[in-house]
Amino acid sequence: MLPFIVLLGATLLFRLLGVFGVPLFSTWHAASTWGLGVMLLLTASAHFNAMKGDLIKMVPRQFPFPRQIVQITGILEILGAIGLLIPLTRPAAGICLAILFVAMLPANINAARNAVTLRGRAATSLWLRIPMQIIFIAVALWGALG
């Protein structure tokens, strides 16, 4: 839930800056692209801090090398966030991030179904997590196409 709140809050803050005359954030497209970048940097940080163990538990048992998967997805989130902010790489970054969000969905489903805890709290339930994941995919694709 926190990533969605960060995406929404950062997008609204950037758009407000646009309203007050910051040209970089003069459109919802720009504000949401930067908002997604902020969200990705937040979520990527979890791949390299004390939360890493919780994320490893999210990876379904059928996948080998869960620790490496968590590290790689964290690096991909950082690269995707940077890629979104560079106009030349934005289309590729948005498409790759949408694919990454789809690829990470099994971990989120696994966490919800198996009561994996994140920071001692239950993972987001599927009825909320799947719509959030769809929003992340949509914002990534909108960033790519805009």
C-alpha positions as a LaTeX table, in Angstrom:
\begin{tabular}{lrrr}
\hline
Residue & $x$ (\AA) & $y$ (\AA) & $z$ (\AA) \\
\hline
Met1 & 0.00 & 0.00 & 0.00 \\
Leu2 & 2.87 & 2.37 & 0.79 \\
Pro3 & 4.18 & 2.35 & $-2.81$ \\
Phe4 & 0.75 & 3.40 & $-4.09$ \\
Ile5 & 0.54 & 6.19 & $-1.51$ \\
Val6 & 4.01 & 7.40 & $-2.51$ \\
Leu7 & 3.09 & 7.29 & $-6.21$ \\
Leu8 & $-0.08$ & 9.27 & $-5.59$ \\
Gly9 & 1.50 & 11.75 & $-3.17$ \\
Ala10 & 4.58 & 12.40 & $-5.31$ \\
Thr11 & 2.45 & 12.80 & $-8.45$ \\
Leu12 & 0.18 & 15.31 & $-6.72$ \\
Leu13 & 3.16 & 17.21 & $-5.29$ \\
Phe14 & 4.88 & 17.40 & $-8.68$ \\
Arg15 & 1.66 & 18.49 & $-10.38$ \\
Leu16 & 1.17 & 21.17 & $-7.71$ \\
Leu17 & 4.66 & 22.43 & $-8.47$ \\
Gly18 & 3.59 & 22.59 & $-12.12$ \\
Val19 & 0.54 & 24.63 & $-11.20$ \\
Phe20 & 2.85 & 27.05 & $-9.37$ \\
Gly21 & 4.99 & 27.52 & $-12.43$ \\
Val22 & 7.62 & 24.77 & $-12.50$ \\
Pro23 & 7.59 & 23.97 & $-16.23$ \\
Leu24 & 8.94 & 20.44 & $-15.81$ \\
Phe25 & 5.71 & 19.42 & $-14.04$ \\
Ser26 & 3.24 & 21.37 & $-16.16$ \\
Thr27 & 1.35 & 18.22 & $-17.23$ \\
Trp28 & $-0.15$ & 15.24 & $-15.45$ \\
His29 & 1.96 & 13.02 & $-17.68$ \\
Ala30 & 5.21 & 14.56 & $-16.45$ \\
Ala31 & 4.07 & 14.62 & $-12.83$ \\
Ser32 & 3.01 & 10.97 & $-12.87$ \\
Thr33 & 6.19 & 9.86 & $-14.63$ \\
Trp34 & 8.30 & 11.55 & $-11.95$ \\
Gly35 & 5.95 & 10.23 & $-9.27$ \\
Leu36 & 6.53 & 6.70 & $-10.52$ \\
Gly37 & 10.27 & 7.36 & $-10.48$ \\
Val38 & 10.10 & 8.40 & $-6.82$ \\
Met39 & 8.00 & 5.35 & $-5.97$ \\
Leu40 & 10.48 & 3.05 & $-7.70$ \\
Leu41 & 13.42 & 4.51 & $-5.80$ \\
Leu42 & 11.55 & 3.90 & $-2.55$ \\
Thr43 & 10.64 & 0.33 & $-3.44$ \\
Ala44 & 14.13 & $-0.37$ & $-4.78$ \\
Ser45 & 15.67 & 0.72 & $-1.48$ \\
Ala46 & 13.80 & $-2.12$ & 0.26 \\
His47 & 15.77 & $-4.59$ & $-1.87$ \\
Phe48 & 18.99 & $-3.48$ & $-0.17$ \\
Asn49 & 18.02 & $-2.73$ & 3.44 \\
Ala50 & 16.58 & $-4.64$ & 6.40 \\
Met51 & 13.43 & $-5.43$ & 4.40 \\
Lys52 & 15.41 & $-7.58$ & 1.97 \\
Gly53 & 14.66 & $-10.72$ & 4.00 \\
Asp54 & 10.92 & $-10.07$ & 3.79 \\
Leu55 & 11.15 & $-9.60$ & 0.03 \\
Ile56 & 13.09 & $-12.86$ & $-0.33$ \\
Lys57 & 10.21 & $-14.64$ & 1.47 \\
Met58 & 7.80 & $-13.21$ & $-1.12$ \\
Val59 & 9.51 & $-15.03$ & $-3.99$ \\
Pro60 & 7.58 & $-18.24$ & $-4.76$ \\
Arg61 & 9.47 & $-21.42$ & $-3.87$ \\
Gln62 & 9.36 & $-22.57$ & $-7.50$ \\
Phe63 & 11.82 & $-19.80$ & $-8.42$ \\
Pro64 & 15.50 & $-20.57$ & $-7.84$ \\
Phe65 & 17.89 & $-18.04$ & $-6.31$ \\
Pro66 & 15.36 & $-15.80$ & $-4.51$ \\
Arg67 & 18.08 & $-13.59$ & $-2.98$ \\
Gln68 & 19.50 & $-12.85$ & $-6.41$ \\
Ile69 & 16.04 & $-12.25$ & $-7.83$ \\
Val70 & 15.43 & $-9.62$ & $-5.15$ \\
Gln71 & 18.77 & $-7.95$ & $-5.85$ \\
Ile72 & 18.22 & $-7.94$ & $-9.62$ \\
Thr73 & 14.68 & $-6.57$ & $-9.37$ \\
Gly74 & 15.96 & $-3.82$ & $-7.06$ \\
Ile75 & 18.60 & $-2.85$ & $-9.59$ \\
Leu76 & 16.01 & $-2.95$ & $-12.40$ \\
Glu77 & 13.72 & $-0.66$ & $-10.40$ \\
Ile78 & 16.56 & 1.86 & $-9.96$ \\
Leu79 & 17.47 & 1.70 & $-13.64$ \\
Gly80 & 13.81 & 2.01 & $-14.59$ \\
Ala81 & 13.36 & 5.08 & $-12.38$ \\
Ile82 & 16.39 & 6.74 & $-13.97$ \\
Gly83 & 15.29 & 5.68 & $-17.45$ \\
Leu84 & 11.85 & 7.26 & $-16.97$ \\
Leu85 & 13.42 & 10.64 & $-16.28$ \\
Ile86 & 15.54 & 10.72 & $-19.44$ \\
Pro87 & 13.41 & 11.58 & $-22.49$ \\
Leu88 & 15.50 & 9.45 & $-24.84$ \\
Thr89 & 15.16 & 6.31 & $-22.69$ \\
Arg90 & 11.65 & 6.95 & $-21.33$ \\
Pro91 & 9.77 & 4.78 & $-23.87$ \\
Ala92 & 12.00 & 1.75 & $-23.34$ \\
Ala93 & 12.06 & 2.26 & $-19.57$ \\
Gly94 & 8.28 & 2.49 & $-19.35$ \\
Ile95 & 7.75 & $-0.67$ & $-21.38$ \\
Cys96 & 10.42 & $-2.56$ & $-19.44$ \\
Leu97 & 8.93 & $-1.42$ & $-16.14$ \\
Ala98 & 5.47 & $-2.60$ & $-17.21$ \\
Ile99 & 7.00 & $-6.00$ & $-17.98$ \\
Leu100 & 8.81 & $-5.97$ & $-14.63$ \\
Phe101 & 5.57 & $-5.19$ & $-12.78$ \\
Val102 & 3.91 & $-8.14$ & $-14.50$ \\
Ala103 & 6.89 & $-10.38$ & $-13.71$ \\
Met104 & 6.79 & $-9.41$ & $-10.02$ \\
Leu105 & 3.09 & $-10.15$ & $-9.66$ \\
Pro106 & 3.67 & $-13.83$ & $-8.71$ \\
Ala107 & 5.70 & $-12.67$ & $-5.70$ \\
Asn108 & 2.89 & $-10.38$ & $-4.60$ \\
Ile109 & 0.32 & $-13.14$ & $-5.06$ \\
Asn110 & 2.55 & $-15.55$ & $-3.13$ \\
Ala111 & 2.94 & $-13.04$ & $-0.29$ \\
Ala112 & $-0.82$ & $-12.48$ & $-0.02$ \\
Arg113 & $-1.73$ & $-16.16$ & $-0.22$ \\
Asn114 & 0.92 & $-17.36$ & 2.23 \\
Ala115 & 0.61 & $-14.57$ & 4.81 \\
Val116 & 4.13 & $-13.29$ & 4.26 \\
Thr117 & 4.79 & $-10.31$ & 6.49 \\
Leu118 & 6.53 & $-7.12$ & 5.45 \\
Arg119 & 7.99 & $-5.18$ & 8.37 \\
Gly120 & 5.88 & $-7.35$ & 10.65 \\
Arg121 & 2.64 & $-6.50$ & 8.84 \\
Ala122 & 0.62 & $-8.71$ & 6.56 \\
Ala123 & 1.22 & $-8.26$ & 2.85 \\
Thr124 & $-1.40$ & $-6.30$ & 0.94 \\
Ser125 & $-4.40$ & $-8.48$ & 0.15 \\
Leu126 & $-4.97$ & $-9.55$ & $-3.45$ \\
Trp127 & $-8.20$ & $-7.61$ & $-3.88$ \\
Leu128 & $-6.15$ & $-4.44$ & $-3.33$ \\
Arg129 & $-2.74$ & $-5.52$ & $-4.62$ \\
Ile130 & $-3.80$ & $-6.56$ & $-8.11$ \\
Pro131 & $-5.58$ & $-3.25$ & $-8.89$ \\
Met132 & $-2.53$ & $-1.36$ & $-7.55$ \\
Gln133 & $-0.26$ & $-3.43$ & $-9.79$ \\
Ile134 & $-2.51$ & $-2.61$ & $-12.76$ \\
Ile135 & $-2.19$ & 1.09 & $-11.93$ \\
Phe136 & 1.62 & 0.78 & $-11.76$ \\
Ile137 & 1.62 & $-0.94$ & $-15.16$ \\
Ala138 & $-0.69$ & 1.71 & $-16.63$ \\
Val139 & 1.42 & 4.61 & $-15.34$ \\
Ala140 & 4.60 & 2.97 & $-16.67$ \\
Leu141 & 3.02 & 2.51 & $-20.11$ \\
Trp142 & 1.59 & 6.04 & $-20.06$ \\
Gly143 & 5.07 & 7.30 & $-19.26$ \\
Ala144 & 6.46 & 5.29 & $-22.16$ \\
Leu145 & 3.91 & 6.48 & $-24.68$ \\
Gly146 & 3.54 & 10.11 & $-23.70$ \\
\hline
\end{tabular}
